[in-house]
Amino acid sequence: MHDWLGLGLVALGAGLLAAAVMKRRTPARIAASASSIRPEFAAAGEIVRPMILFVVAMFAATMSLFYFALGGHGTFTMLQYGGVMFVLAAYAVYLMITTTKVAQVQAAETAGPSTSSGA
């Protein structure tokens, strides 16, 4: 098979998306792990996430520029290129889903229960 690398990258990206969906559907496990995270580490995670996403976007843009401008068709097939882009996009989605859920749980814990009463 000529394009096994591209198919492997697509499978890797699909695995990342499946892991993100599974992590999103288990709020009890995330809530338990969120309470054990120290606040300064959670804040550092909130700061680092946009930097990681920026680096992923810059890598994708640079790779696209070099692939199309320098004739990457001779080195990589379109499926391999698409597989790399799919893995990068899946990683960005995975990062957003996993870190956003933890931040939302921590924000809810910090706010505490609502104190509005009907009496």
Beta strands, then each sheet from edge to edge (+ up, - down):
end
